């Protein structure tokens, strides 16, 4: 007896995805958008060049160009906390909260203990409890 074919899928399964090859990403097209004149495109390019130049200038002014007291340039840029350094900073901030919570727990527990002792002394003095 021949096996009956049910198409490409079995019950409860999806059909295979038909993938279409996409073109490789390349450089952005240099064609001006519709509705813009050549003067507007030139002005936009000029503005973009100005913005890029100001960003580069701001990056170089924020970094120290020389070590204090010496005329030599800085060998390495300042390192921002990252990795284990960032983790240490976050842990230090978290430990402040933990320490505050532990102090609150100690104060509440201690005050409850003092209240129980005072209550016991009052009950013994009143003759309600005790031997």
N, CA, C and O of each residue as an XYZ file, in Angstrom:
524
protein
N       0.844     -1.162      0.000
C       0.000      0.000      0.000
C       0.895      1.233      0.000
O       1.863      1.289      0.759
N       0.600      2.189     -0.811
C       1.424      3.392     -0.961
C       1.104      4.396      0.145
O      -0.039      4.525      0.583
N       2.145      5.100      0.580
C       1.976      6.099      1.617
C       1.377      7.356      0.991
O       1.830      7.822     -0.054
N       0.367      7.887      1.640
C      -0.297      9.053      1.102
C       0.445     10.313      1.533
O       0.731     10.491      2.717
N       0.751     11.167      0.601
C       1.467     12.413      0.884
C       0.468     13.478      1.302
O      -0.609     13.586      0.715
N       0.811     14.253      2.299
C      -0.065     15.318      2.792
C       0.497     16.693      2.451
O       0.171     17.666      3.132
N       1.283     16.797      1.476
C       1.869     18.095      1.147
C       3.261     18.185      1.770
O       3.950     17.179      1.937
N       3.654     19.407      2.107
C       5.008     19.602      2.620
C       5.068     19.606      4.139
O       6.160     19.588      4.705
N       3.910     19.631      4.821
C       3.941     19.685      6.274
C       3.106     18.567      6.860
O       2.258     17.974      6.194
N       3.370     18.302      8.109
C       2.584     17.345      8.870
C       1.637     18.125      9.769
O       1.838     19.324      9.968
N       0.629     17.494     10.309
C      -0.268     18.211     11.209
C       0.494     18.753     12.418
O       1.300     18.044     13.020
N       0.232     20.019     12.771
C       0.879     20.641     13.913
C       2.211     21.282     13.586
O       2.874     21.806     14.481
N       2.619     21.254     12.331
C       3.877     21.879     11.943
C       3.611     23.012     10.969
O       2.593     23.027     10.278
N       4.533     23.954     10.922
C       4.407     25.080     10.007
C       5.071     24.748      8.687
O       5.934     23.875      8.593
N       4.639     25.471      7.679
C       5.302     25.341      6.389
C       6.655     26.029      6.465
O       6.815     26.970      7.242
N       7.629     25.591      5.688
C       8.930     26.263      5.705
C       8.799     27.706      5.231
O       8.000     28.020      4.349
N       9.602     28.571      5.840
C       9.578     29.991      5.491
C      10.261     30.170      4.146
O      11.364     29.672      3.921
N       9.591     30.885      3.260
C      10.172     31.191      1.958
C      10.995     32.457      2.110
O      10.441     33.549      2.243
N      12.303     32.321      2.092
C      13.174     33.483      2.290
C      13.594     34.031      0.943
O      13.907     33.299      0.004
N      13.585     35.358      0.892
C      13.981     36.049     -0.324
C      15.342     36.678     -0.066
O      15.559     37.303      0.972
N      16.245     36.512     -1.002
C      17.576     37.085     -0.836
C      17.472     38.609     -0.908
O      16.900     39.165     -1.846
N      18.032     39.264      0.094
C      18.014     40.728      0.133
C      19.316     41.245     -0.455
O      20.353     40.589     -0.351
N      19.265     42.419     -1.073
C      20.509     42.970     -1.598
C      21.431     43.362     -0.447
O      20.968     43.768      0.619
N      22.729     43.240     -0.668
C      23.710     43.575      0.361
C      23.643     45.073      0.649
O      23.502     45.883     -0.266
N      23.748     45.437      1.946
C      23.702     46.863      2.262
C      24.946     47.555      1.716
O      26.065     47.065      1.864
N      24.734     48.657      1.109
C      25.839     49.400      0.519
C      25.821     50.826      1.006
O      25.057     51.160      1.911
N      26.630     51.660      0.438
C      26.629     53.059      0.866
C      25.302     53.725      0.526
O      24.600     53.323     -0.402
N      24.986     54.741      1.295
C      23.728     55.445      1.094
C      23.722     56.089     -0.293
O      24.756     56.562     -0.763
N      22.598     56.107     -0.926
C      22.541     56.709     -2.252
C      22.845     58.198     -2.181
O      22.465     58.875     -1.226
N      23.528     58.697     -3.193
C      23.907     60.109     -3.212
C      22.906     60.949     -3.993
O      23.126     62.143     -4.199
N      21.829     60.348     -4.420
C      20.814     61.071     -5.169
C      20.038     61.960     -4.218
O      19.647     61.511     -3.141
N      19.810     63.179     -4.581
C      19.077     64.117     -3.743
C      17.609     63.714     -3.680
O      17.041     63.281     -4.682
N      16.991     63.854     -2.506
C      15.572     63.554     -2.404
C      14.763     64.472     -3.310
O      15.164     65.592     -3.625
N      13.622     63.958     -3.712
C      12.772     64.734     -4.610
C      12.289     65.999     -3.918
O      11.955     65.975     -2.733
N      12.251     67.082     -4.642
C      11.740     68.333     -4.103
C      12.823     69.231     -3.536
O      12.526     70.349     -3.116
N      14.073     68.779     -3.508
C      15.148     69.614     -2.985
C      15.991     70.125     -4.146
O      16.298     69.399     -5.091
N      16.345     71.371     -4.042
C      17.190     71.945     -5.082
C      18.651     71.642     -4.769
O      18.979     71.176     -3.677
N      19.511     71.908     -5.724
C      20.942     71.657     -5.535
C      21.500     72.560     -4.436
O      22.400     72.151     -3.702
N      20.976     73.786     -4.312
C      21.429     74.699     -3.273
C      21.066     74.183     -1.883
O      21.858     74.308     -0.949
N      19.863     73.599     -1.739
C      19.440     73.046     -0.457
C      20.284     71.849     -0.068
O      20.641     71.692      1.100
N      20.609     70.996     -1.046
C      21.451     69.832     -0.782
C      22.847     70.280     -0.364
O      23.432     69.705      0.554
N      23.385     71.299     -1.026
C      24.704     71.822     -0.671
C      24.685     72.414      0.733
O      25.628     72.223      1.501
N      23.621     73.128      1.071
C      23.491     73.715      2.412
C      23.422     72.622      3.472
O      24.021     72.756      4.539
N      22.692     71.537      3.185
C      22.603     70.422      4.126
C      23.965     69.774      4.330
O      24.323     69.433      5.457
N      24.725     69.600      3.257
C      26.063     69.024      3.370
C      26.970     69.928      4.185
O      27.786     69.449      4.972
N      26.829     71.242      3.997
C      27.635     72.196      4.758
C      27.290     72.139      6.245
O      28.181     72.172      7.093
N      26.001     72.054      6.556
C      25.574     71.964      7.953
C      26.079     70.673      8.602
O      26.524     70.677      9.749
N      26.005     69.584      7.861
C      26.476     68.307      8.386
C      27.971     68.354      8.663
O      28.430     67.838      9.682
N      28.735     68.971      7.762
C      30.185     69.087      7.967
C      30.480     69.948      9.191
O      31.413     69.654      9.939
N      29.700     71.007      9.406
C      29.884     71.866     10.576
C      29.591     71.106     11.857
O      30.326     71.234     12.837
N      28.528     70.320     11.860
C      28.159     69.544     13.046
C      29.239     68.517     13.364
O      29.633     68.367     14.521
N      29.718     67.812     12.346
C      30.759     66.804     12.556
C      32.030     67.468     13.098
O      32.671     66.934     14.003
N      32.391     68.630     12.546
C      33.588     69.335     13.014
C      33.433     69.774     14.467
O      34.378     69.669     15.250
N      32.243     70.267     14.834
C      32.043     70.708     16.227
C      32.065     69.511     17.179
O      32.557     69.636     18.300
N      31.541     68.348     16.756
C      31.593     67.151     17.597
C      33.029     66.706     17.805
O      33.409     66.340     18.917
N      33.829     66.731     16.755
C      35.237     66.350     16.884
C      35.970     67.322     17.803
O      36.793     66.907     18.619
N      35.674     68.613     17.672
C      36.321     69.608     18.518
C      35.937     69.415     19.980
O      36.777     69.557     20.868
N      34.674     69.092     20.233
C      34.247     68.892     21.617
C      34.887     67.651     22.206
O      35.188     67.627     23.399
N      35.104     66.621     21.405
C      35.770     65.414     21.902
C      37.220     65.706     22.263
O      37.713     65.210     23.276
N      37.897     66.490     21.465
C      39.304     66.765     21.742
C      39.471     67.732     22.901
O      40.490     67.674     23.590
N      38.513     68.621     23.148
C      38.648     69.557     24.264
C      38.319     68.905     25.593
O      38.811     69.356     26.628
N      37.502     67.856     25.603
C      37.167     67.199     26.866
C      38.277     66.273     27.324
O      38.389     66.015     28.522
N      39.097     65.766     26.426
C      40.204     64.901     26.798
C      41.409     65.764     27.155
O      41.676     66.769     26.496
N      42.132     65.370     28.194
C      43.336     66.135     28.515
C      44.408     65.867     27.468
O      44.688     64.716     27.136
N      45.011     66.947     26.946
C      46.001     66.771     25.894
C      47.390     66.568     26.466
O      48.273     66.067     25.770
N      47.602     66.943     27.711
C      48.915     66.751     28.320
C      48.741     66.428     29.794
O      47.750     66.795     30.425
N      49.736     65.729     30.318
C      49.706     65.417     31.741
C      50.051     66.680     32.521
O      50.864     67.484     32.065
N      49.455     66.859     33.672
C      49.750     68.058     34.446
C      51.218     68.081     34.859
O      51.758     67.080     35.328
N      51.851     69.230     34.678
C      53.223     69.387     35.107
C      54.255     68.927     34.097
O      55.447     69.166     34.291
N      53.836     68.276     33.027
C      54.782     67.820     32.015
C      54.326     68.309     30.663
O      53.159     68.655     30.474
N      55.242     68.337     29.733
C      54.896     68.785     28.396
C      54.534     67.652     27.464
O      54.268     67.881     26.284
N      54.521     66.416     27.980
C      54.241     65.280     27.101
C      52.737     65.025     26.995
O      51.994     65.273     27.945
N      52.294     64.531     25.843
C      50.855     64.253     25.689
C      50.444     63.047     26.526
O      51.258     62.191     26.870
N      49.181     63.012     26.834
C      48.658     61.896     27.610
C      48.749     60.626     26.788
O      48.382     60.606     25.613
N      49.244     59.557     27.418
C      49.430     58.300     26.699
C      48.095     57.592     26.480
O      47.853     57.052     25.401
N      47.238     57.590     27.481
C      45.964     56.892     27.392
C      44.833     57.847     27.730
O      44.988     58.696     28.608
N      43.698     57.726     27.050
C      42.553     58.559     27.425
C      42.019     58.120     28.782
O      42.242     56.990     29.215
N      41.308     59.036     29.451
C      40.744     58.680     30.741
C      39.768     57.539     30.567
O      38.983     57.510     29.620
N      39.827     56.601     31.493
C      38.998     55.409     31.394
C      37.725     55.601     32.192
O      37.762     55.983     33.362
N      36.614     55.337     31.560
C      35.328     55.393     32.249
C      35.101     54.076     32.960
O      35.586     53.037     32.512
N      34.363     54.104     34.076
C      34.099     52.843     34.757
C      33.321     51.909     33.850
O      32.270     52.272     33.322
N      33.825     50.743     33.678
C      33.156     49.737     32.866
C      33.572     48.375     33.354
O      34.616     48.231     33.991
N      32.782     47.390     33.068
C      33.129     46.043     33.495
C      33.067     45.939     35.002
O      32.061     46.299     35.614
N      34.152     45.442     35.613
C      34.152     45.239     37.056
C      34.170     46.568     37.802
O      33.660     46.641     38.920
N      34.742     47.625     37.215
C      34.732     48.933     37.859
C      33.328     49.483     37.988
O      32.959     50.031     39.027
N      32.554     49.335     36.944
C      31.164     49.795     36.974
C      30.372     48.970     37.977
O      29.514     49.488     38.691
N      30.675     47.673     38.019
C      29.997     46.794     38.962
C      30.325     47.193     40.394
O      29.458     47.154     41.267
N      31.568     47.574     40.635
C      31.967     47.999     41.976
C      31.241     49.271     42.374
O      30.827     49.412     43.525
N      31.080     50.197     41.441
C      30.362     51.442     41.740
C      28.905     51.138     42.067
O      28.353     51.680     43.025
N      28.287     50.272     41.272
C      26.889     49.912     41.530
C      26.751     49.181     42.858
O      25.784     49.398     43.588
N      27.714     48.312     43.179
C      27.654     47.574     44.438
C      27.804     48.518     45.619
O      27.126     48.353     46.634
N      28.688     49.510     45.498
C      28.867     50.476     46.589
C      27.581     51.253     46.830
O      27.210     51.496     47.978
N      26.897     51.645     45.759
C      25.624     52.349     45.921
C      24.584     51.439     46.564
O      23.806     51.880     47.410
N      24.572     50.169     46.162
C      23.596     49.230     46.712
C      23.888     48.957     48.186
O      22.957     48.808     48.977
N      25.166     48.889     48.570
C      25.515     48.625     49.966
C      25.065     49.757     50.877
O      24.792     49.521     52.054
N      24.981     50.977     50.365
C      24.463     52.073     51.175
C      23.014     51.806     51.565
O      22.620     52.034     52.709
N      22.226     51.323     50.610
C      20.831     51.000     50.901
C      20.742     49.826     51.870
O      19.913     49.834     52.779
N      21.579     48.832     51.682
C      21.555     47.653     52.554
C      21.931     48.054     53.971
O      21.278     47.630     54.925
N      22.977     48.868     54.124
C      23.401     49.304     55.460
C      22.288     50.084     56.150
O      22.049     49.898     57.344
N      21.610     50.947     55.415
C      20.500     51.716     55.998
C      19.384     50.776     56.445
O      18.820     50.955     57.525
N      19.059     49.770     55.621
C      17.997     48.832     55.986
C      18.375     48.002     57.209
O      17.526     47.741     58.061
N      19.645     47.581     57.307
C      20.082     46.799     58.465
C      19.994     47.644     59.731
O      19.593     47.144     60.782
N      20.365     48.922     59.639
C      20.239     49.802     60.809
C      18.777     49.921     61.238
O      18.474     49.878     62.431
N      17.881     50.067     60.283
C      16.450     50.163     60.629
C      15.957     48.879     61.291
O      15.202     48.928     62.263
N      16.385     47.733     60.766
C      15.969     46.448     61.351
C      16.501     46.341     62.774
O      15.784     45.894     63.669
N      17.760     46.749     62.994
C      18.343     46.684     64.339
C      17.593     47.599     65.299
O      17.357     47.224     66.447
N      17.215     48.791     64.848
C      16.483     49.722     65.713
C      15.111     49.150     66.061
O      14.707     49.189     67.223
N      14.404     48.629     65.094
C      13.072     48.074     65.359
C      13.176     46.853     66.262
O      12.402     46.724     67.211
N      14.123     45.951     65.984
C      14.285     44.757     66.823
C      14.685     45.111     68.238
O      14.163     44.541     69.197
N      15.612     46.053     68.376
C      16.041     46.472     69.711
C      14.925     47.125     70.492
O      14.769     46.874     71.687
N      14.144     47.964     69.826
C      13.033     48.621     70.530
C      11.977     47.600     70.947
O      11.379     47.734     72.015
N      11.741     46.584     70.120
C      10.777     45.539     70.513
C      11.287     44.762     71.726
O      10.506     44.421     72.614
N      12.594     44.479     71.769
C      13.181     43.772     72.899
C      13.060     44.608     74.169
O      12.725     44.076     75.228
N      13.328     45.900     74.077
C      13.207     46.790     75.237
C      11.756     46.855     75.699
O      11.495     46.843     76.902
N      10.817     46.923     74.779
C       9.392     46.966     75.147
C       8.990     45.689     75.878
O       8.246     45.742     76.857
N       9.487     44.523     75.401
C       9.159     43.259     76.080
C       9.726     43.220     77.500
O       9.057     42.739     78.414
N      10.947     43.718     77.696
C      11.543     43.722     79.034
C      10.757     44.659     79.960
O      10.471     44.306     81.104
N      10.413     45.842     79.468
C       9.632     46.783     80.288
C       8.275     46.179     80.623
O       7.818     46.296     81.760
N       7.633     45.546     79.672
C       6.339     44.914     79.930
C       6.466     43.810     80.974
O       5.601     43.679     81.840
N       7.539     43.008     80.904
C       7.757     41.947     81.887
C       7.948     42.530     83.283
O       7.387     42.025     84.255
N       8.745     43.599     83.378
C       8.989     44.225     84.686
C       7.686     44.782     85.252
O       7.431     44.636     86.448
N       6.870     45.405     84.440
C       5.592     45.942     84.898
C       4.670     44.836     85.366
O       4.005     44.983     86.392
N       4.615     43.735     84.639
C       3.732     42.626     85.019
C       4.211     41.950     86.309
O       3.391     41.561     87.139
N       5.518     41.810     86.482
C       6.045     41.223     87.716
C       5.772     42.163     88.891
O       5.383     41.717     89.971
N       5.974     43.444     88.680
C       5.718     44.400     89.776
C       4.241     44.447     90.133
O       3.903     44.694     91.291
N       3.357     44.219     89.182
C       1.925     44.239     89.466
C       1.467     42.923     90.070
O       0.342     42.829     90.561
N       2.308     41.916     90.042
C       1.951     40.629     90.625
C       1.159     39.749     89.686
O       0.672     38.700     90.109
N       1.012     40.125     88.442
C       0.261     39.332     87.500
C       1.096     38.142     87.040
O       0.579     37.035     86.894
N       2.370     38.369     86.816
C       3.246     37.295     86.353
C       4.368     37.146     87.335
O       4.652     38.054     88.116
N       4.992     36.028     87.299
C       6.151     35.811     88.181
C       5.870     34.727     89.201
O       4.800     34.120     89.202
N       6.830     34.494     90.057
C       6.703     33.411     91.034
C       6.386     33.905     92.382
O       6.249     33.112     93.313
